[in-house]
Amino acid sequence: MINQHRAIALYPACVSPDGSGNCLDSGSTVSWGLPNNIPNVLSTCDVDQRSVITSIAQGTWQPVDPGDVSQGQYRLFDYNYDAGKGNLKVQGRMNPGEPSESVSELDVSFPVNPVEDQTAGLWVTTSADTEEINADVLGDCDSTLTTDPQGDYEARQLGLTMPPIPEKPLGAMVLSASTFIEKSLPRPGDSPNGPNGEYQYVIDTLGGPTFTTLTIPADKQIEIWVDGNIDLRGKMIKHTCGSTPGCGPFQVKFYLQGNSGDDITLDQGTVICDVFIHAPIYNVTNYASG
């Protein structure tokens, strides 16, 4: 059940059980007893086991094999999530109501990755038609994924809603596309202007013949709002973390806030290292021939 509805792994089975094991959760309580209150509970396409989740949270005995009663029954006794770990307690019984009835109990702990640690390398809202790609590819339930993820990467369809772009901050520093040739950010003299020490910028477009390389140190946090197209053919955006503690792609964020149908253009010469690009309404074209 957790594998089919992974969002429930972050929440307790029941917050208010009674002495008999029944779950008394109500209202806005977020638990298995009220699965509709769990964010993204229906993230897996064409899978809706909310009624079963509710039944399990009530401690109802379930058959191990509905077609073979001799296999016994099981029920959830308790589940809670704490500091990245799920703690599951399950009871099993044989021959219920008979003199030979026996009950056993199993405690299991396992790691649970929060949603923010599971971001795909490429998340599309319509379709993806790519050849080899070294990243996970995520699409919604109605998208068409024609991709070839390499190695341990995979393509999946999930019922998740892509979040909107955050509003451009009023105090963002303006970058000039016409003079943005080979640069390093932050620029000399720039000061952090974001609430968490970020350097926040805005630029009309990024790319074209005047732009070659953007380099960002591993210890800096950069956010750039782009109003138009991005053309990265033969261009480099280098934010190389190496062994720097706490460094990752979410330290450098590009928010593309142009019009529906605006483009991100790539080719074989494009190099993007440890960068997050959020562009929900953009088209992406990769000219593999260079």
C-alpha positions, 0 to 999 in steps of 0.5 A: 500500500505504501508503495502504491501511495507513497505520500502516506509514508510521511504521515501517521496511521492514526493520531487519535486511536481509542483503546480498541485500536479504532481510529477516531481522527476527524476534521483536518487531521492528516493521517491514514484515517483521513487519506483525503487530507494527505497531500498528493495521496493520488500521485500514482496514475490510475491507482486509488486505494483510499478506502483500503487505506482508511480500513487499514488505519482502523486496524481491520483484519485483512486476509493475507490471501483472499482466495485462501483463508488458511494463510491467515490474516494481518492488520496494521497495529501502528505506523509513524514517521520520524526523522526520515524513517518510517516505523511500521508495526503489523500483527498477524494471526492464524485460526481466529476464534479457535483454541489454536489461535495464534498472534504474532507481531512484526516491527519494521523500520525503513528510510523514507525520502521526503518529496523534495529529495525526489525531483526528476531530472526532467519533468514535463506537462505534455510530452517528452520525445528524447533519445538518451538522457541521464536523468529521471523523466517525470510526466503527468498521467496524460503525458506521452513519454518517448524517452530512453533514460540511461543506467538506473534512471527511469521514466514515470507518470505520476498524478502530481501538479507542477508548482507555479513559478514564484513571483519575481521579487521587486528588488531583483538586480537587472542583468543586461542580455546584450552585455551578458557575454562571459560572466560569473555571478554574483558580480563584483559589488553585488550583495545578497538581496533574498530572504535566505542570502540569495542573489536574485536577478532578472534578465529579458532573455538568455543566450544568443551570440553574445553569451558564452559561459556563466560560472557560479561558485559552489558556495553561492545561492543564485535565483534568476527570473527570465522573461523570454527565451533561453538559447543555450546552443553551445553555451555553458552554465557551470555550477560545479559542486564537487565536494562542497558540503550542502551544495546542489542544483537547488542553489542555482535556480532559473525561473522562466516566466515568459509566455506559453510557447516560449523556447529553451533551445539546446544542442550537443554543445550545451553544458549545464552543471548542478542547476535547477530550471523551472519552466512550466509553460516553455517548449524545450528543443534539443538539436542533437546534431549540434 
